[in-house]
Amino acid sequence: MSILNALYIVATPLGNPGDIGRRALETLAGVDVIAAEDTRRAGRLLGQFNISTPCLSLHEHNEAQASARVVRRLQAGQSVALISDAGTPLISDPGYELVRLVQAAGLRVIPVPGPSALTAALSVAGLPNDRFVFEGFLPPRPAARRARLEQLQGEPRTLVFYEAPHRILETLRDMTAVFGPQREAAIARELTKTFETVRRDSLEALTAWVAGDSDQQRGEIVILVHGASQAPGETARVDIRALLAALLPGRSTREAVALAADLTGEKRNRLYEMALEIRET
């Protein structure tokens, strides 16, 4: 594998070292330096694969200064890999500022995809995953957390959150209060690790389960919440015919119908018939 003068965004295992890809290993071994969120954790990972590439620290508290140093290295012709503590960098982890600086300098950013707690949790939760909203970490303060959840109360897509173990129980209690005790949800904890647990139930039941088992209040946690169900007659409040009439000018019938279906959830066959009627009038 040829290593280019570029910033590589390299995904690393969530826990199980067997999940790392060959391309990730070749990249980490081949670059001039690795920017890591925690150089000690990075050193342990690299040691498992006999990789001796030097590391520099890049975390949320030094991202601006460290990013500038990385750009200077790249401008000098070096290659750099960015890794987080686990999973795919930049997903609720540092690196956003670095990527923008590198791009602004006219240098290349190359993804080396792999493990991600977000997609791993979605794949095993048993909740709708064709459309979802990733919210990252909720605010740590109770009032701000509750306010954010209230903003999401009517969101129809599956909601995905990361949460710290010491806040998991408080967050579940707030979710139960805001979304309702019977809203379906799932907890994916310690994914790919020895004590991995995935459980789907009502928010009320999940809260009771976590409250009764302190082991579930440890480790890396993803919470997934089923989107809000559409209340009976809700679609009827939208004037679908007027919406279609507004969408049709300048678009093909098929394009307008597709947009209307996405906005209303109405069946495309019915929308298509309605669109043809509007075209004829």
C-alpha atoms as a printed R data frame, in Angstrom:
    type eleno elety resid chain resno       x      y       z
1   ATOM     1    CA   MET     A     1   0.000  0.000   0.000
2   ATOM     2    CA   SER     A     2   1.347  3.411  -0.988
3   ATOM     3    CA   ILE     A     3   1.054  6.090   1.709
4   ATOM     4    CA   LEU     A     4   0.310  9.550   0.330
5   ATOM     5    CA   ASN     A     5   1.030 13.010   1.684
6   ATOM     6    CA   ALA     A     6  -2.368 13.257   3.345
7   ATOM     7    CA   LEU     A     7  -4.365 13.136   6.564
8   ATOM     8    CA   TYR     A     8  -5.876  9.676   7.029
9   ATOM     9    CA   ILE     A     9  -8.985  9.345   9.220
10  ATOM    10    CA   VAL     A    10  -8.590  5.812  10.546
11  ATOM    11    CA   ALA     A    11 -11.289  3.819  12.347
12  ATOM    12    CA   THR     A    12 -10.027  1.551  15.135
13  ATOM    13    CA   PRO     A    13 -11.754 -1.243  17.101
14  ATOM    14    CA   LEU     A    14 -14.462 -0.463  19.647
15  ATOM    15    CA   GLY     A    15 -13.033 -3.192  21.846
16  ATOM    16    CA   ASN     A    16 -12.336 -6.387  19.962
17  ATOM    17    CA   PRO     A    17  -8.927 -6.005  18.262
18  ATOM    18    CA   GLY     A    18  -9.987 -8.508  15.594
19  ATOM    19    CA   ASP     A    19 -12.233 -5.845  14.083
20  ATOM    20    CA   ILE     A    20  -9.370 -3.738  12.774
21  ATOM    21    CA   GLY     A    21  -8.968 -3.844   9.000
22  ATOM    22    CA   ARG     A    22  -5.846 -4.636   7.002
23  ATOM    23    CA   ARG     A    23  -5.897 -1.216   5.358
24  ATOM    24    CA   ALA     A    24  -6.092  0.465   8.779
25  ATOM    25    CA   LEU     A    25  -3.063 -1.510   9.979
26  ATOM    26    CA   GLU     A    26  -1.089 -0.708   6.838
27  ATOM    27    CA   THR     A    27  -1.951  2.975   7.175
28  ATOM    28    CA   LEU     A    28  -1.020  3.196  10.858
29  ATOM    29    CA   ALA     A    29   2.270  1.420  10.186
30  ATOM    30    CA   GLY     A    30   3.073  3.503   7.110
31  ATOM    31    CA   VAL     A    31   2.339  7.118   8.083
32  ATOM    32    CA   ASP     A    32   4.979  9.389   9.606
33  ATOM    33    CA   VAL     A    33   2.966 10.166  12.733
34  ATOM    34    CA   ILE     A    34  -0.366  9.320  14.367
35  ATOM    35    CA   ALA     A    35  -2.526 12.000  16.005
36  ATOM    36    CA   ALA     A    36  -4.349 10.299  18.874
37  ATOM    37    CA   GLU     A    37  -6.984 11.392  21.360
38  ATOM    38    CA   ASP     A    38  -5.131  9.494  24.101
39  ATOM    39    CA   THR     A    39  -1.539  8.542  23.250
40  ATOM    40    CA   ARG     A    40  -1.391  5.922  26.015
41  ATOM    41    CA   ARG     A    41  -4.426  4.067  24.689
42  ATOM    42    CA   ALA     A    42  -3.076  4.448  21.169
43  ATOM    43    CA   GLY     A    43   0.229  2.970  22.296
44  ATOM    44    CA   ARG     A    44  -1.494 -0.102  23.715
45  ATOM    45    CA   LEU     A    45  -3.431 -0.630  20.474
46  ATOM    46    CA   LEU     A    46  -0.361 -0.191  18.295
47  ATOM    47    CA   GLY     A    47   1.646 -2.530  20.524
48  ATOM    48    CA   GLN     A    48  -0.834 -5.330  19.873
49  ATOM    49    CA   PHE     A    49   0.111 -5.185  16.192
50  ATOM    50    CA   ASN     A    50   3.826 -4.377  16.597
51  ATOM    51    CA   ILE     A    51   3.398 -0.905  15.088
52  ATOM    52    CA   SER     A    52   6.032  1.601  16.213
53  ATOM    53    CA   THR     A    53   4.779  4.779  14.508
54  ATOM    54    CA   PRO     A    54   5.221  7.793  16.844
55  ATOM    55    CA   CYS     A    55   2.119  9.475  18.256
56  ATOM    56    CA   LEU     A    56   1.206 13.041  19.096
57  ATOM    57    CA   SER     A    57  -1.686 14.149  21.282
58  ATOM    58    CA   LEU     A    58  -4.798 15.726  19.751
59  ATOM    59    CA   HIS     A    59  -7.839 16.018  22.031
60  ATOM    60    CA   GLU     A    60 -10.653 18.460  22.727
61  ATOM    61    CA   HIS     A    61  -8.496 20.650  24.999
62  ATOM    62    CA   ASN     A    62  -5.593 21.163  22.558
63  ATOM    63    CA   GLU     A    63  -7.266 20.631  19.189
64  ATOM    64    CA   ALA     A    64  -6.574 24.122  17.825
65  ATOM    65    CA   GLN     A    65  -2.841 24.068  18.586
66  ATOM    66    CA   ALA     A    66  -2.330 20.402  17.691
67  ATOM    67    CA   SER     A    67  -4.227 20.822  14.425
68  ATOM    68    CA   ALA     A    68  -1.938 23.658  13.382
69  ATOM    69    CA   ARG     A    69   1.095 21.446  14.080
70  ATOM    70    CA   VAL     A    70  -0.398 18.622  12.009
71  ATOM    71    CA   VAL     A    71  -1.000 20.971   9.080
72  ATOM    72    CA   ARG     A    72   2.611 22.112   9.218
73  ATOM    73    CA   ARG     A    73   3.768 18.489   9.110
74  ATOM    74    CA   LEU     A    74   1.566 17.816   6.093
75  ATOM    75    CA   GLN     A    75   2.825 20.952   4.353
76  ATOM    76    CA   ALA     A    76   6.346 19.614   4.912
77  ATOM    77    CA   GLY     A    77   5.426 16.489   2.970
78  ATOM    78    CA   GLN     A    78   4.657 14.124   5.841
79  ATOM    79    CA   SER     A    79   1.668 11.788   6.196
80  ATOM    80    CA   VAL     A    80  -0.534 11.761   9.310
81  ATOM    81    CA   ALA     A    81  -3.226  9.403  10.616
82  ATOM    82    CA   LEU     A    82  -5.914 10.546  13.041
83  ATOM    83    CA   ILE     A    83  -7.440  8.018  15.450
84  ATOM    84    CA   SER     A    84  -9.842  8.368  18.365
85  ATOM    85    CA   ASP     A    85  -9.974  6.282  21.536
86  ATOM    86    CA   ALA     A    86 -12.195  3.790  19.702
87  ATOM    87    CA   GLY     A    87 -14.299  3.570  16.573
88  ATOM    88    CA   THR     A    88 -14.494  6.172  13.816
89  ATOM    89    CA   PRO     A    89 -12.866  9.563  14.540
90  ATOM    90    CA   LEU     A    90 -14.952 12.767  14.591
91  ATOM    91    CA   ILE     A    91 -18.176 10.956  15.624
92  ATOM    92    CA   SER     A    92 -18.616 12.827  18.935
93  ATOM    93    CA   ASP     A    93 -14.807 12.993  19.082
94  ATOM    94    CA   PRO     A    94 -12.198 15.653  18.223
95  ATOM    95    CA   GLY     A    95 -11.008 16.165  14.665
96  ATOM    96    CA   TYR     A    96 -13.543 18.464  12.992
97  ATOM    97    CA   GLU     A    97 -11.309 21.518  13.283
98  ATOM    98    CA   LEU     A    98  -8.315 19.563  12.011
99  ATOM    99    CA   VAL     A    99 -10.122 18.298   8.913
100 ATOM   100    CA   ARG     A   100 -11.273 21.823   8.019
101 ATOM   101    CA   LEU     A   101  -7.776 23.246   8.448
102 ATOM   102    CA   VAL     A   102  -6.239 20.517   6.305
103 ATOM   103    CA   GLN     A   103  -8.817 21.053   3.575
104 ATOM   104    CA   ALA     A   104  -8.366 24.832   3.751
105 ATOM   105    CA   ALA     A   105  -4.627 24.314   3.201
106 ATOM   106    CA   GLY     A   106  -5.424 22.458  -0.018
107 ATOM   107    CA   LEU     A   107  -4.261 19.117   1.361
108 ATOM   108    CA   ARG     A   108  -5.974 15.757   1.048
109 ATOM   109    CA   VAL     A   109  -8.095 14.005   3.691
110 ATOM   110    CA   ILE     A   110  -8.589 10.250   3.173
111 ATOM   111    CA   PRO     A   111 -11.060  8.073   5.129
112 ATOM   112    CA   VAL     A   112 -10.076  4.573   6.230
113 ATOM   113    CA   PRO     A   113 -13.502  3.321   7.377
114 ATOM   114    CA   GLY     A   114 -14.211  0.644   9.928
115 ATOM   115    CA   PRO     A   115 -15.855  0.168  13.339
116 ATOM   116    CA   SER     A   116 -18.394  2.700  14.606
117 ATOM   117    CA   ALA     A   117 -20.484  2.429  17.768
118 ATOM   118    CA   LEU     A   118 -23.263  4.357  16.028
119 ATOM   119    CA   THR     A   119 -23.742  1.941  13.136
120 ATOM   120    CA   ALA     A   120 -22.984 -1.135  15.240
121 ATOM   121    CA   ALA     A   121 -25.732 -0.197  17.706
122 ATOM   122    CA   LEU     A   122 -28.221  0.533  14.923
123 ATOM   123    CA   SER     A   123 -27.546 -2.849  13.345
124 ATOM   124    CA   VAL     A   124 -28.490 -4.832  16.471
125 ATOM   125    CA   ALA     A   125 -31.077 -2.632  18.214
126 ATOM   126    CA   GLY     A   126 -34.148 -3.969  16.413
127 ATOM   127    CA   LEU     A   127 -35.461 -0.439  15.823
128 ATOM   128    CA   PRO     A   128 -36.194  1.238  12.463
129 ATOM   129    CA   ASN     A   129 -32.867  2.245  10.906
130 ATOM   130    CA   ASP     A   130 -33.788  3.421   7.419
131 ATOM   131    CA   ARG     A   131 -33.943  6.959   8.819
132 ATOM   132    CA   PHE     A   132 -32.370  8.063  12.091
133 ATOM   133    CA   VAL     A   133 -31.078 11.117  13.953
134 ATOM   134    CA   PHE     A   134 -27.726 11.030  15.743
135 ATOM   135    CA   GLU     A   135 -27.714 13.379  18.723
136 ATOM   136    CA   GLY     A   136 -24.340 12.475  20.230
137 ATOM   137    CA   PHE     A   137 -24.096 13.288  23.934
138 ATOM   138    CA   LEU     A   138 -26.978 15.083  25.603
139 ATOM   139    CA   PRO     A   139 -26.221 18.108  27.821
140 ATOM   140    CA   PRO     A   140 -24.925 16.939  31.219
141 ATOM   141    CA   ARG     A   141 -27.029 19.363  33.277
142 ATOM   142    CA   PRO     A   142 -30.538 18.050  34.037
143 ATOM   143    CA   ALA     A   143 -32.474 21.154  32.943
144 ATOM   144    CA   ALA     A   144 -30.633 21.452  29.630
145 ATOM   145    CA   ARG     A   145 -30.898 17.700  28.997
146 ATOM   146    CA   ARG     A   146 -34.650 17.741  29.636
147 ATOM   147    CA   ALA     A   147 -35.094 20.751  27.359
148 ATOM   148    CA   ARG     A   148 -33.227 19.025  24.533
149 ATOM   149    CA   LEU     A   149 -35.300 15.870  24.899
150 ATOM   150    CA   GLU     A   150 -38.486 17.944  24.793
151 ATOM   151    CA   GLN     A   151 -37.330 19.415  21.478
152 ATOM   152    CA   LEU     A   152 -37.033 15.850  20.145
153 ATOM   153    CA   GLN     A   153 -40.328 14.584  21.566
154 ATOM   154    CA   GLY     A   154 -42.144 14.571  18.223
155 ATOM   155    CA   GLU     A   155 -39.217 13.427  16.051
156 ATOM   156    CA   PRO     A   156 -40.461 10.473  13.938
157 ATOM   157    CA   ARG     A   157 -37.012  9.057  13.144
158 ATOM   158    CA   THR     A   158 -35.093  6.724  15.441
159 ATOM   159    CA   LEU     A   159 -33.020  8.754  17.903
160 ATOM   160    CA   VAL     A   160 -29.454  7.691  18.731
161 ATOM   161    CA   PHE     A   161 -27.492  9.021  21.701
162 ATOM   162    CA   TYR     A   162 -24.147  8.362  23.344
163 ATOM   163    CA   GLU     A   163 -24.174  8.559  27.128
164 ATOM   164    CA   ALA     A   164 -21.641  8.448  29.935
165 ATOM   165    CA   PRO     A   165 -22.114  5.590  32.425
166 ATOM   166    CA   HIS     A   166 -22.507  7.892  35.437
167 ATOM   167    CA   ARG     A   167 -25.436  9.679  33.724
168 ATOM   168    CA   ILE     A   168 -27.193  6.719  32.110
169 ATOM   169    CA   LEU     A   169 -29.832  6.263  34.810
170 ATOM   170    CA   GLU     A   170 -30.695  9.970  35.030
171 ATOM   171    CA   THR     A   171 -30.943 10.168  31.251
172 ATOM   172    CA   LEU     A   172 -33.245  7.145  31.031
173 ATOM   173    CA   ARG     A   173 -35.492  8.632  33.715
174 ATOM   174    CA   ASP     A   174 -35.682 11.904  31.796
175 ATOM   175    CA   MET     A   175 -36.433 10.049  28.559
176 ATOM   176    CA   THR     A   176 -39.199  8.107  30.270
177 ATOM   177    CA   ALA     A   177 -40.734 11.336  31.565
178 ATOM   178    CA   VAL     A   178 -40.491 13.183  28.229
179 ATOM   179    CA   PHE     A   179 -41.113 10.441  25.657
180 ATOM   180    CA   GLY     A   180 -43.474  8.364  27.783
181 ATOM   181    CA   PRO     A   181 -42.913  5.111  29.689
182 ATOM   182    CA   GLN     A   182 -44.046  2.856  26.833
183 ATOM   183    CA   ARG     A   183 -41.849  4.357  24.096
184 ATOM   184    CA   GLU     A   184 -39.689  1.530  22.737
185 ATOM   185    CA   ALA     A   185 -35.940  1.934  23.114
186 ATOM   186    CA   ALA     A   186 -32.711 -0.055  23.197
187 ATOM   187    CA   ILE     A   187 -29.451  0.064  25.092
188 ATOM   188    CA   ALA     A   188 -26.236 -1.169  23.456
189 ATOM   189    CA   ARG     A   189 -23.400 -1.294  25.990
190 ATOM   190    CA   GLU     A   190 -19.740 -2.271  25.662
191 ATOM   191    CA   LEU     A   191 -20.157 -3.261  22.013
192 ATOM   192    CA   THR     A   192 -17.705 -5.943  20.815
193 ATOM   193    CA   LYS     A   193 -16.236 -6.265  24.318
194 ATOM   194    CA   THR     A   194 -16.410 -9.130  26.816
195 ATOM   195    CA   PHE     A   195 -19.454 -7.794  28.668
196 ATOM   196    CA   GLU     A   196 -21.417 -6.594  25.640
197 ATOM   197    CA   THR     A   197 -25.142 -6.250  26.293
198 ATOM   198    CA   VAL     A   198 -27.933 -5.232  23.926
199 ATOM   199    CA   ARG     A   199 -31.481 -4.964  25.214
200 ATOM   200    CA   ARG     A   200 -34.676 -3.582  23.689
201 ATOM   201    CA   ASP     A   201 -37.779 -2.824  25.756
202 ATOM   202    CA   SER     A   202 -39.971  0.064  26.832
203 ATOM   203    CA   LEU     A   203 -38.192  3.041  28.381
204 ATOM   204    CA   GLU     A   204 -39.901  2.269  31.660
205 ATOM   205    CA   ALA     A   205 -38.633 -1.322  31.670
206 ATOM   206    CA   LEU     A   206 -35.119 -0.342  30.579
207 ATOM   207    CA   THR     A   207 -34.916  2.249  33.334
208 ATOM   208    CA   ALA     A   208 -35.935 -0.313  35.955
209 ATOM   209    CA   TRP     A   209 -33.415 -2.817  34.544
210 ATOM   210    CA   VAL     A   210 -30.513 -0.364  34.671
211 ATOM   211    CA   ALA     A   211 -31.534  0.857  38.137
212 ATOM   212    CA   GLY     A   212 -31.505 -2.724  39.411
213 ATOM   213    CA   ASP     A   213 -28.180 -3.772  37.885
214 ATOM   214    CA   SER     A   214 -25.157 -1.567  38.586
215 ATOM   215    CA   ASP     A   215 -23.175 -3.421  35.894
216 ATOM   216    CA   GLN     A   216 -25.392 -1.726  33.306
217 ATOM   217    CA   GLN     A   217 -24.139  1.635  34.576
218 ATOM   218    CA   ARG     A   218 -20.580  0.986  33.377
219 ATOM   219    CA   GLY     A   219 -18.688  1.188  30.111
220 ATOM   220    CA   GLU     A   220 -19.480  2.750  26.738
221 ATOM   221    CA   ILE     A   221 -23.212  3.149  26.146
222 ATOM   222    CA   VAL     A   222 -25.450  3.869  23.153
223 ATOM   223    CA   ILE     A   223 -29.148  4.611  23.710
224 ATOM   224    CA   LEU     A   224 -31.573  4.265  20.808
225 ATOM   225    CA   VAL     A   225 -35.176  5.480  21.029
226 ATOM   226    CA   HIS     A   226 -37.985  4.661  18.615
227 ATOM   227    CA   GLY     A   227 -39.274  7.720  16.792
228 ATOM   228    CA   ALA     A   228 -42.587  9.269  17.717
229 ATOM   229    CA   SER     A   229 -45.578  7.479  16.242
230 ATOM   230    CA   GLN     A   230 -47.810  9.525  14.002
231 ATOM   231    CA   ALA     A   231 -51.036 10.257  15.746
232 ATOM   232    CA   PRO     A   232 -54.237  9.153  13.960
233 ATOM   233    CA   GLY     A   233 -55.327 11.800  11.510
234 ATOM   234    CA   GLU     A   234 -52.057 13.717  11.722
235 ATOM   235    CA   THR     A   235 -51.363 13.432   8.014
236 ATOM   236    CA   ALA     A   236 -54.844 14.707   7.327
237 ATOM   237    CA   ARG     A   237 -53.892 18.060   8.877
238 ATOM   238    CA   VAL     A   238 -51.533 18.586   5.945
239 ATOM   239    CA   ASP     A   239 -53.314 19.775   2.782
240 ATOM   240    CA   ILE     A   240 -51.674 17.169   0.572
241 ATOM   241    CA   ARG     A   241 -53.317 18.408  -2.606
242 ATOM   242    CA   ALA     A   242 -52.102 21.966  -1.988
243 ATOM   243    CA   LEU     A   243 -48.628 20.664  -1.211
244 ATOM   244    CA   LEU     A   244 -48.521 18.715  -4.466
245 ATOM   245    CA   ALA     A   245 -49.779 21.708  -6.411
246 ATOM   246    CA   ALA     A   246 -46.929 23.759  -4.985
247 ATOM   247    CA   LEU     A   247 -44.323 21.089  -5.761
248 ATOM   248    CA   LEU     A   248 -45.344 20.286  -9.353
249 ATOM   249    CA   PRO     A   249 -44.288 23.482 -11.174
250 ATOM   250    CA   GLY     A   250 -40.742 23.072 -12.477
251 ATOM   251    CA   ARG     A   251 -40.556 19.394 -11.524
252 ATOM   252    CA   SER     A   252 -41.526 16.147 -13.155
253 ATOM   253    CA   THR     A   253 -44.546 14.368 -11.707
254 ATOM   254    CA   ARG     A   254 -42.304 11.654 -10.331
255 ATOM   255    CA   GLU     A   255 -40.011 14.149  -8.572
256 ATOM   256    CA   ALA     A   256 -42.930 16.043  -7.028
257 ATOM   257    CA   VAL     A   257 -44.551 12.812  -5.842
258 ATOM   258    CA   ALA     A   258 -41.297 11.614  -4.282
259 ATOM   259    CA   LEU     A   259 -40.895 14.872  -2.370
260 ATOM   260    CA   ALA     A   260 -44.510 14.825  -1.197
261 ATOM   261    CA   ALA     A   261 -44.156 11.221  -0.044
262 ATOM   262    CA   ASP     A   262 -41.064 12.102   2.004
263 ATOM   263    CA   LEU     A   263 -42.799 15.093   3.582
264 ATOM   264    CA   THR     A   264 -46.136 13.465   4.389
265 ATOM   265    CA   GLY     A   265 -45.555  9.723   4.584
266 ATOM   266    CA   GLU     A   266 -48.455  9.239   2.181
267 ATOM   267    CA   LYS     A   267 -48.396  6.323  -0.286
268 ATOM   268    CA   ARG     A   268 -46.872  7.206  -3.641
269 ATOM   269    CA   ASN     A   269 -49.637  5.558  -5.695
270 ATOM   270    CA   ARG     A   270 -52.261  7.829  -4.161
271 ATOM   271    CA   LEU     A   271 -50.021 10.868  -4.561
272 ATOM   272    CA   TYR     A   272 -49.329 10.029  -8.204
273 ATOM   273    CA   GLU     A   273 -53.037  9.814  -9.016
274 ATOM   274    CA   MET     A   274 -53.614 13.130  -7.273
275 ATOM   275    CA   ALA     A   275 -50.722 14.725  -9.157
276 ATOM   276    CA   LEU     A   276 -52.149 13.592 -12.511
277 ATOM   277    CA   GLU     A   277 -55.512 15.111 -11.580
278 ATOM   278    CA   ILE     A   278 -53.797 18.402 -10.720
279 ATOM   279    CA   ARG     A   279 -51.903 18.373 -14.020
280 ATOM   280    CA   GLU     A   280 -55.176 17.940 -15.921
281 ATOM   281    CA   THR     A   281 -56.938 20.872 -14.246
